[in-house]
Amino acid sequence: MWYDTVAHGHVPAVRAAADSYGADRLLLGTDFPYQSGQQLCRAVSFIEEALPPERAEQVLTAGARLLSRRQAA
């Protein structure tokens, strides 16, 4: 099961999700098109603020990794 990170910049929520489910089970989530511009950028930057670099990288690249695995199958 995968979980998205739409938390509207609430750092404690993303930390709790990473601690509960594991950063490897989180996918970058946004409310696009309802959030755009700076709010969309914040959807990424708060992940980088909330988590250590290696865990943030897992979250921010999970979607691409899943797609590449699916295409390889």
VEXDREN-2710 file (C-alpha; in Angstrom, 1 decimal):
% VEXDREN-2710
k/r/px/py/pz
1/MET/0.0/0.0/0.0
2/TRP/1.2/3.5/-0.8
3/TYR/0.4/6.8/0.8
4/ASP/0.6/10.3/-0.7
5/THR/2.1/13.2/1.1
6/VAL/-0.6/15.8/0.7
7/ALA/-0.4/17.5/4.1
8/HIS/-0.5/21.1/3.0
9/GLY/2.9/21.8/4.4
10/HIS/2.3/20.3/7.8
11/VAL/5.7/18.9/8.7
12/PRO/4.6/16.8/11.7
13/ALA/2.1/14.9/9.5
14/VAL/4.8/13.8/7.0
15/ARG/7.2/12.9/9.8
16/ALA/4.5/10.8/11.4
17/ALA/3.6/9.1/8.1
18/ALA/7.3/8.3/7.4
19/ASP/7.7/6.9/10.9
20/SER/4.4/4.9/10.7
21/TYR/4.5/3.5/7.2
22/GLY/8.1/4.1/6.1
23/ALA/9.4/6.7/3.7
24/ASP/9.6/3.9/1.1
25/ARG/5.8/3.7/1.2
26/LEU/5.2/7.4/0.6
27/LEU/4.6/9.1/-2.7
28/LEU/4.8/12.8/-3.4
29/GLY/1.3/14.1/-3.4
30/THR/-0.1/17.5/-4.4
31/ASP/-3.5/19.0/-4.8
32/PHE/-2.8/20.2/-8.3
33/PRO/-4.6/21.9/-10.0
34/TYR/-6.2/23.3/-6.9
35/GLN/-2.7/24.3/-5.6
36/SER/-0.3/25.7/-8.1
37/GLY/2.6/28.1/-8.2
38/GLN/4.2/28.6/-4.8
39/GLN/1.8/26.1/-3.1
40/LEU/2.9/23.4/-5.6
41/CYS/6.5/24.2/-4.9
42/ARG/5.8/24.0/-1.2
43/ALA/4.5/20.4/-1.6
44/VAL/8.0/19.4/-2.5
45/SER/10.1/21.7/-0.2
46/PHE/8.3/20.7/2.9
47/ILE/9.2/17.1/2.3
48/GLU/12.8/18.1/2.2
49/GLU/12.4/20.1/5.4
50/ALA/10.5/17.3/7.2
51/LEU/12.7/14.3/6.5
52/PRO/16.4/13.5/6.5
53/PRO/17.9/13.8/2.9
54/GLU/17.9/10.0/2.2
55/ARG/14.2/9.6/3.3
56/ALA/13.1/12.7/1.4
57/GLU/14.8/11.4/-1.7
58/GLN/12.8/8.1/-1.3
59/VAL/9.6/10.0/-1.2
60/LEU/10.4/12.4/-4.0
61/THR/11.5/9.6/-6.4
62/ALA/9.1/6.9/-5.5
63/GLY/6.7/7.6/-8.3
64/ALA/9.4/7.5/-10.9
65/ARG/10.8/4.3/-9.4
66/LEU/7.4/2.6/-9.5
67/LEU/6.8/3.6/-13.1
68/SER/10.2/2.4/-14.2
69/ARG/9.7/-1.0/-12.5
70/ARG/6.3/-1.4/-14.1
71/GLN/7.6/-0.6/-17.6
72/ALA/10.4/-3.1/-17.1
73/ALA/8.0/-5.9/-16.3
END
